[in-house]
Amino acid sequence: MSESAIISIGHDNGINGMDRIVTISNFNSYTGRYSLKKNRRPIKKKTDWYIEDNLLETIPVLALRNRGINSNDGSPVWWKNDRNLRQAIVLTMETLKAWQAFRPEKASNLMPKLEDGLPRIVLAFQRQMAKYAIETIWDIMQLKQDKYNEVLRLITKTVSEVSSYKSVDVPMLGSKIMHFLFPEFFPVWDTAWIMNECLINEPDHLGCWLPNDIQSELKYHSKAASMYSYYFALMMNDLNKTRDKEYSNIEEALIRHSGIPREVIDWHFYDISPIVYEFCLLGKHIR
């Protein structure tokens, strides 16, 4: 293991390309492009998980975050403790209510609690992330192992804390809320598709990306933290094996497929690699 970083970006580490997640073939499989099967139903229609919706429904929230981007002395992905953050949280809650993301709880009970508690969680998360000068997923790959472990704990425990507002100990609610506010770091969790169709077919061990002691610690912390730590570490493991040119081609294909102008996405999203990962993972496993 490198002294300067957890592992070298772009090295294949002996993993066969067929086992990779972030590939153009997996992305094309998700969208139904180049399918040889007559009248094949695209995976996106099976899952009802549309790329354009994933981006478009997040943009109004990020527009609030980026209002002060030119005057912000910190990272462009960080929120200020102001009215924009509170408006963004309300907008996020209303969008998730339309998704019925609060079931089996009543939205009317959960939303006021989340609107009250989320500013503290969001500001604490970004204050701790700022210590490591992290602005994207790719920056996390440059950390030494001990610092990476701290960030892994932070991300997964944040998802767990938000998810704990519901009685069901899974990372779905926390991942969706944090994805709206920080799509640069949080891929969306879905039990039916992500866990039951995808993750059960991925390798059990992820080496330095999910060390055994950290995995044990997070299992003790909560089921939601443990589940999300694997999902996040799998993303890190796979993106680390993705060459720059390869990733750029997949990202361009995703943006083109969404129908949203590139300049709109570039202004609102500082990085969309977690979104790329989500759809490639779905494309790899769902048939």
MARZA-533551 format. One record per residue (C-alpha): x, y, z. Coordinates in nm, 4 decimals, decimal comma, padded with zeros to 6 digits, always signed. Example, Ala and Ser with C-alpha at 12.3 -4.5 7.8 and 13.67 -1.06 7.14 Angstrom:
<<+01,2300 -00,4500 +00,7800>>
<<+01,3670 -00,1060 +00,7140>>
END
This chain:
<<+00,0000 +00,0000 +00,0000>>
<<+00,1319 +00,3440 -00,0934>>
<<+00,2437 +00,5803 +00,1823>>
<<+00,0842 +00,8738 +00,0001>>
<<-00,2477 +00,7191 -00,0963>>
<<-00,4609 +00,4194 -00,0197>>
<<-00,4009 +00,2708 -00,3638>>
<<-00,2918 +00,3920 -00,7060>>
<<-00,5721 +00,5174 -00,9268>>
<<-00,6224 +00,3295 -01,2499>>
<<-00,4520 +00,0039 -01,1503>>
<<-00,6568 -00,3057 -01,2274>>
<<-00,5313 -00,4955 -00,9202>>
<<-00,5772 -00,8316 -01,0899>>
<<-00,9531 -00,7968 -01,1323>>
<<-01,0852 -00,9168 -01,4656>>
<<-01,2601 -00,6478 -01,6667>>
<<-01,5735 -00,8632 -01,6819>>
<<-01,6094 -00,8134 -01,3056>>
<<-01,5973 -00,4361 -01,3316>>
<<-01,8961 -00,2128 -01,2679>>
<<-01,8245 +00,1252 -01,4251>>
<<-01,8033 +00,0264 -01,7903>>
<<-01,9696 +00,1576 -02,1038>>
<<-02,1236 -00,1843 -02,1715>>
<<-02,2964 -00,1839 -01,8310>>
<<-02,4219 +00,1683 -01,8892>>
<<-02,5515 +00,0795 -02,2357>>
<<-02,7182 -00,2280 -02,0908>>
<<-02,9091 -00,0089 -01,8483>>
<<-03,0346 +00,2282 -02,1151>>
<<-03,1119 -00,0509 -02,3634>>
<<-02,8702 +00,0887 -02,6198>>
<<-02,7298 -00,1601 -02,8730>>
<<-02,9523 -00,4388 -02,7414>>
<<-02,9648 -00,7408 -02,9737>>
<<-03,2890 -00,8672 -02,8211>>
<<-03,6004 -00,7799 -03,0193>>
<<-03,8548 -00,5733 -02,8236>>
<<-03,6293 -00,5849 -02,5184>>
<<-03,7626 -00,3782 -02,2310>>
<<-03,4844 -00,1445 -02,1106>>
<<-03,3744 -00,1942 -01,7510>>
<<-03,4658 +00,1653 -01,6692>>
<<-03,8313 +00,0794 -01,7365>>
<<-03,8130 -00,2257 -01,5110>>
<<-03,6712 -00,0288 -01,2205>>
<<-03,8579 +00,2982 -01,2829>>
<<-03,5221 +00,4618 -01,2048>>
<<-03,4621 +00,7189 -01,4772>>
<<-03,1349 +00,9014 -01,5346>>
<<-03,2994 +01,2288 -01,6355>>
<<-03,5210 +01,2259 -01,3238>>
<<-03,2219 +01,1526 -01,1009>>
<<-03,0513 +01,4662 -01,2299>>
<<-03,3467 +01,6997 -01,2823>>
<<-03,5017 +01,6483 -00,9392>>
<<-03,1701 +01,7285 -00,7715>>
<<-03,0954 +02,0459 -00,9683>>
<<-03,3386 +02,2791 -00,7805>>
<<-03,1766 +02,1787 -00,4497>>
<<-02,8256 +02,2344 -00,5852>>
<<-02,9312 +02,5696 -00,7309>>
<<-02,9886 +02,6844 -00,3729>>
<<-02,6462 +02,5562 -00,2711>>
<<-02,4725 +02,7274 -00,5636>>
<<-02,6342 +03,0697 -00,5255>>
<<-02,3303 +03,1955 -00,3382>>
<<-02,0697 +02,9926 -00,5216>>
<<-01,8715 +03,2965 -00,6401>>
<<-01,8481 +03,4450 -00,2926>>
<<-01,7862 +03,1207 -00,1058>>
<<-01,4333 +03,1027 +00,0329>>
<<-01,4575 +02,7278 +00,0849>>
<<-01,5284 +02,4353 -00,1420>>
<<-01,8007 +02,4901 -00,4026>>
<<-01,9806 +02,1795 -00,2775>>
<<-02,0358 +02,3082 +00,0764>>
<<-02,3504 +02,4623 +00,2202>>
<<-02,3611 +02,7770 +00,4266>>
<<-02,5587 +02,7974 +00,7484>>
<<-02,8269 +03,0194 +00,5997>>
<<-03,1789 +03,0274 +00,4612>>
<<-03,0722 +02,8534 +00,1393>>
<<-02,9845 +02,5385 +00,3345>>
<<-03,3196 +02,5346 +00,5108>>
<<-03,5079 +02,5939 +00,1870>>
<<-03,3126 +02,3103 +00,0241>>
<<-03,4022 +02,0735 +00,3072>>
<<-03,7722 +02,1593 +00,2767>>
<<-03,7558 +02,1074 -00,1006>>
<<-03,5786 +01,7744 -00,0517>>
<<-03,8438 +01,6604 +00,1963>>
<<-04,1273 +01,7532 -00,0381>>
<<-03,9648 +01,5643 -00,3270>>
<<-03,9121 +01,2549 -00,1132>>
<<-04,2706 +01,2772 +00,0091>>
<<-04,3834 +01,2528 -00,3542>>
<<-04,1592 +00,9448 -00,3875>>
<<-04,3283 +00,7946 -00,0762>>
<<-03,9804 +00,7598 +00,0718>>
<<-04,1043 +00,7983 +00,4298>>
<<-04,3083 +00,4772 +00,4331>>
<<-04,3995 +00,3039 +00,6628>>
<<-04,3836 +00,6225 +00,8744>>
<<-04,6140 +00,9170 +00,8199>>
<<-04,4492 +01,2004 +00,6293>>
<<-04,6295 +01,4524 +00,8484>>
<<-04,4511 +01,3094 +01,1526>>
<<-04,1036 +01,2710 +01,0040>>
<<-04,0658 +01,5866 +00,7964>>
<<-04,0691 +01,8419 +01,0848>>
<<-03,8142 +01,6338 +01,2767>>
<<-03,5849 +01,6072 +00,9753>>
<<-03,6179 +01,9753 +00,8885>>
<<-03,5121 +02,0567 +01,2443>>
<<-03,2272 +01,8048 +01,2715>>
<<-03,0735 +01,8037 +00,9232>>
<<-02,8937 +02,1437 +00,9317>>
<<-02,6799 +02,0239 +01,2229>>
<<-02,6009 +01,6935 +01,0481>>
<<-02,5187 +01,8595 +00,7148>>
<<-02,2934 +02,1245 +00,8661>>
<<-02,1161 +01,8712 +01,0895>>
<<-02,0558 +01,6430 +00,7905>>
<<-01,9024 +01,9109 +00,5715>>
<<-01,6989 +02,0573 +00,8584>>
<<-01,5351 +01,7185 +00,9134>>
<<-01,4865 +01,6561 +00,5407>>
<<-01,3189 +01,9951 +00,5033>>
<<-01,0388 +01,8760 +00,7320>>
<<-00,9263 +01,6434 +00,4538>>
<<-00,9577 +01,9004 +00,1703>>
<<-01,2019 +01,6689 -00,0102>>
<<-01,4229 +01,7994 -00,2900>>
<<-01,4995 +01,4809 -00,4851>>
<<-01,4929 +01,1030 -00,4543>>
<<-01,1658 +01,1056 -00,6451>>
<<-00,9972 +01,3111 -00,3714>>
<<-01,0799 +01,0376 -00,1197>>
<<-00,8700 +00,7923 -00,3216>>
<<-00,5608 +01,0021 -00,2503>>
<<-00,5894 +00,9660 +00,1289>>
<<-00,3677 +00,7454 +00,3398>>
<<-00,5398 +00,4379 +00,4786>>
<<-00,6096 +00,5823 +00,8253>>
<<-00,7624 +00,9001 +00,6802>>
<<-00,9659 +00,7006 +00,4291>>
<<-01,1017 +00,4901 +00,7143>>
<<-01,2094 +00,8068 +00,8967>>
<<-01,3912 +00,9356 +00,5885>>
<<-01,5588 +00,5974 +00,5344>>
<<-01,6829 +00,6077 +00,8942>>
<<-01,8047 +00,9640 +00,8523>>
<<-01,9992 +00,9013 +00,5316>>
<<-02,1631 +00,5799 +00,6470>>
<<-02,2451 +00,7027 +00,9975>>
<<-02,3975 +01,0196 +00,8511>>
<<-02,6273 +00,8085 +00,6331>>
<<-02,7101 +00,5962 +00,9365>>
<<-02,7892 +00,9003 +01,1527>>
<<-03,0307 +01,0430 +00,8955>>
<<-03,1850 +00,7018 +00,8319>>
<<-03,2432 +00,6544 +01,2062>>
<<-03,5316 +00,9022 +01,1890>>
<<-03,7263 +00,6063 +01,0499>>
<<-03,7889 +00,2897 +01,2482>>
<<-03,6499 +00,0676 +00,9690>>
<<-03,2720 +00,0252 +01,0042>>
<<-03,1715 +00,0487 +00,6376>>
<<-02,9754 +00,3266 +00,4605>>
<<-03,2442 +00,4190 +00,2067>>
<<-03,3725 +00,7426 +00,3631>>
<<-03,0304 +00,8722 +00,4640>>
<<-02,8757 +00,7987 +00,1262>>
<<-03,1552 +00,9746 -00,0632>>
<<-03,1521 +01,2857 +00,1540>>
<<-02,7740 +01,3168 +00,1526>>
<<-02,7686 +01,2500 -00,2227>>
<<-02,9909 +01,5523 -00,2797>>
<<-02,7631 +01,7737 -00,0705>>
<<-02,4277 +01,6154 -00,1680>>
<<-02,4653 +01,4099 -00,4886>>
<<-02,0863 +01,4295 -00,5218>>
<<-02,0462 +01,1772 -00,2356>>
<<-02,3627 +00,9750 -00,1757>>
<<-02,4947 +00,7166 -00,4229>>
<<-02,8615 +00,6327 -00,3679>>
<<-02,9422 +00,3094 -00,1871>>
<<-03,2445 +00,1018 -00,2833>>
<<-03,3161 -00,2266 -00,1070>>
<<-03,5136 -00,3943 -00,3837>>
<<-03,2779 -00,3199 -00,6721>>
<<-02,9395 -00,2257 -00,5244>>
<<-02,9209 -00,4786 -00,2423>>
<<-03,1398 -00,7666 -00,3587>>
<<-03,0426 -00,7627 -00,7271>>
<<-02,6929 -00,6132 -00,7360>>
<<-02,4903 -00,6278 -00,4160>>
<<-02,5664 -00,9915 -00,3421>>
<<-02,3753 -01,0758 -00,6604>>
<<-02,0670 -00,8701 -00,5804>>
<<-01,7563 -00,9990 -00,3930>>
<<-01,7700 -01,0362 -00,0151>>
<<-01,4302 -00,8777 +00,0507>>
<<-01,3091 -00,5386 -00,0685>>
<<-00,9653 -00,5349 +00,0907>>
<<-00,8338 -00,1943 +00,1914>>
<<-01,1540 -00,0248 +00,0776>>
<<-01,3481 -00,1940 +00,3596>>
<<-01,1012 -00,3209 +00,6216>>
<<-01,2280 -00,5956 +00,8523>>
<<-01,1971 -00,3871 +01,1687>>
<<-01,3926 -00,0993 +01,0152>>
<<-01,6570 -00,3390 +00,8858>>
<<-01,6958 -00,4894 +01,2350>>
<<-01,7155 -00,1450 +01,3930>>
<<-01,9873 -00,0309 +01,1533>>
<<-02,1867 -00,3515 +01,2006>>
<<-02,1858 -00,2773 +01,5718>>
<<-02,2891 +00,0835 +01,5074>>
<<-02,6003 -00,0003 +01,3002>>
<<-02,7263 -00,2199 +01,0224>>
<<-02,7720 +00,0871 +00,8010>>
<<-02,4082 +00,1949 +00,8464>>
<<-02,2817 -00,1553 +00,7722>>
<<-02,4914 -00,1919 +00,4571>>
<<-02,4005 +00,1491 +00,3221>>
<<-02,0290 +00,1050 +00,3987>>
<<-02,0179 -00,1927 +00,1623>>
<<-02,2070 -00,0023 -00,1092>>
<<-01,9753 +00,2968 -00,0795>>
<<-01,6551 +00,0895 -00,0596>>
<<-01,7599 -00,1084 -00,3675>>
<<-01,7932 +00,2206 -00,5551>>
<<-01,4480 +00,3328 -00,4427>>
<<-01,2944 -00,0009 -00,5361>>
<<-01,4408 +00,0075 -00,8845>>
<<-01,3873 +00,3752 -00,9675>>
<<-01,0259 +00,3289 -00,8651>>
<<-00,9887 +00,0769 -01,1489>>
<<-01,1513 +00,3094 -01,4029>>
<<-00,9165 +00,4904 -01,6376>>
<<-00,9741 +00,8627 -01,6881>>
<<-01,0611 +00,8283 -02,0572>>
<<-01,2965 +00,5387 -01,9921>>
<<-01,4781 +00,7262 -01,7176>>
<<-01,5081 +01,0406 -01,9309>>
<<-01,6715 +00,8402 -02,2113>>
<<-01,9273 +00,6883 -01,9716>>
<<-02,0024 +01,0222 -01,8096>>
<<-02,0518 +01,1818 -02,1512>>
<<-02,2875 +00,8998 -02,2517>>
<<-02,4917 +00,9484 -01,9356>>
<<-02,5230 +01,3234 -01,9874>>
<<-02,6139 +01,2769 -02,3519>>
<<-02,8767 +01,0185 -02,2595>>
<<-03,0288 +01,2502 -01,9984>>
<<-03,0975 +01,5194 -02,2580>>
<<-02,9796 +01,7873 -02,0138>>
<<-02,7212 +02,0348 -02,1502>>
<<-02,3702 +01,9682 -02,0280>>
<<-02,3261 +02,3251 -01,9020>>
<<-02,6353 +02,2894 -01,6801>>
<<-02,4993 +01,9730 -01,5188>>
<<-02,1496 +02,1181 -01,4815>>
<<-02,2853 +02,4234 -01,3025>>
<<-02,5005 +02,2334 -01,0544>>
<<-02,2990 +01,9139 -00,9962>>
<<-01,9348 +01,9336 -00,8995>>
<<-01,8988 +01,5608 -00,9765>>
<<-02,1460 +01,2929 -01,0918>>
<<-01,9357 +00,9794 -01,0452>>
<<-02,1692 +00,8343 -00,7759>>
<<-02,4570 +00,8696 -01,0241>>
<<-02,2520 +00,7028 -01,2977>>
<<-02,1750 +00,4204 -01,0544>>
<<-02,5426 +00,3668 -00,9641>>
<<-02,6576 +00,3168 -01,3210>>
<<-02,3620 +00,1043 -01,4257>>
<<-02,4200 -00,1223 -01,1230>>
<<-02,7861 -00,1628 -01,2184>>
<<-02,6877 -00,2262 -01,5795>>
<<-02,4424 -00,4952 -01,4774>>
<<-02,6841 -00,7063 -01,2747>>
<<-03,0423 -00,6492 -01,3868>>
<<-03,1569 -00,8336 -01,6965>>
END
